[in-house]
Amino acid sequence: MPVCPNKYVSSLVAYVPGEQPRGSGFIKLNTNENPYPPSPSVTKALSEIGKDGMHLNKYPDPWANELRKKYAEIINFSDTSIIVGNGSDEILRMIFEAFATEGDTLVVADPTYVLYETLASMFGCKTVRYPLSTEDFTLPEAFYGAEGKILILPNPNPPYGICYGLETLERIAAAKPERLVVFDEAYIDFTENPRGALDLALRYDNVMVTRTFSKGWSLAGGRIGFACMNPALFESMAKVKDSYNVNKMSQVAASAALDSAEAQRENNGRIVALRSEIAEQLRKRGFTMPPSNGNFVFARGNNAPELYRQLKEHKVLVRWFDTPLLRDGLRITIGTTEEMRVFLEKLDLCLASM
Ligand SMILES: Cc1ncc(COP(=O)(O)O)c(C=O)c1O
């Protein structure tokens, strides 16, 4: 008899991350990574590993104190109410471990980041999805006061990249004080309001803000995420955190990345400017797009699955989601200027052959 998995795991549809290409020469526009490498300060700091006091035979700091203090100063938040995670995906899992009980309801927008629903299923929770307006992508009225234990809204919300204003976020936070509201700010560094909802996390006991270094800080490979919250939420999160959840190399890399914040902002500015140009070029080719505030656009039209397939043959990877709401579009990460030039060139070849 095979060993029987947990009853929720046996029926779980596992989350499928974006494809990692085999072989070289691919232009990778499918997982919303930052196309620019981290600053030289990161490489330099990593080269110190193995030198005085930086050996890997000792465990890392369980709380990543140096890193969270530095980050707290930059975002003007209390460092003792920040948890550092092995990417924000780990933080999201901790949220379910700390706050979800079997039978609880998760409230999400539709479409949104798929992992939330996967996590809910793993913990025996059901998910209620609230479809965005197909006209202007606003959240439906019922979303604000939706019944549920946890509500998660990424802001900007992939794959469209819609960013909701602080008034909207505050309405959600205030509607039900007993409901945990998580604003996932993975893409906040590409918006006009990089402070995001941090002040709501300071003012509302039920609000948590999550961040990642995978997008706006060029450290997807370093796996660094943050959760910012009030002390009461922190206490529960701290109880479920693995002792040494963030390895020493990632702590060192992320801390060094913070020393080059200005250079990183310049890179992100380039991505934002290119996002507008690419959107314009795609519109000229007949695509339609919601207004994105992330480092990606979601382009509808022109037989998306076939385009996805043909672009891949040309070694350009974009993301195609085979779900009813999304299968007529492609999510395209904004790369470097040169990568996007090649993308458009290959796109035109594909369009001409269809
Ligand atoms: C909305 C959102 N949240 C979280 C993540 C995961 O980020 P991390 O790399 O920090 O785990 C992603 C990754 O694409 C995302 O799109």
The ligand as a MOL file (V3000), in Angstrom:
LIG
                    3D

  0  0  0     0  0            999 V3000
M  V30 BEGIN CTAB
M  V30 COUNTS 16 16 0 0 0
M  V30 BEGIN ATOM
M  V30 1 C 1.8380 38.7490 -6.4720 0
M  V30 2 C 3.0230 37.9270 -6.1460 0
M  V30 3 N 3.3170 37.6930 -4.8610 0
M  V30 4 C 4.3810 36.9480 -4.5130 0
M  V30 5 C 5.2040 36.4030 -5.4630 0
M  V30 6 C 6.3570 35.5330 -5.0300 0
M  V30 7 O 7.4750 36.2670 -4.7770 0
M  V30 8 P 8.7760 35.6180 -4.1380 0
M  V30 9 O 9.7380 35.4170 -5.2440 0
M  V30 10 O 9.2310 36.6240 -3.1390 0
M  V30 11 O 8.3870 34.3260 -3.4750 0
M  V30 12 C 4.9530 36.6110 -6.8150 0
M  V30 13 C 5.8340 36.0070 -7.8350 0
M  V30 14 O 5.7140 36.1450 -9.0060 0
M  V30 15 C 3.8240 37.3920 -7.1710 0
M  V30 16 O 3.5160 37.6090 -8.4490 0
M  V30 END ATOM
M  V30 BEGIN BOND
M  V30 1 1 1 2
M  V30 2 1 2 3
M  V30 3 2 2 15
M  V30 4 2 3 4
M  V30 5 1 4 5
M  V30 6 1 5 6
M  V30 7 2 5 12
M  V30 8 1 6 7
M  V30 9 1 7 8
M  V30 10 2 8 9
M  V30 11 1 8 10
M  V30 12 1 8 11
M  V30 13 1 12 13
M  V30 14 1 12 15
M  V30 15 2 13 14
M  V30 16 1 15 16
M  V30 END BOND
M  V30 END CTAB
M  END
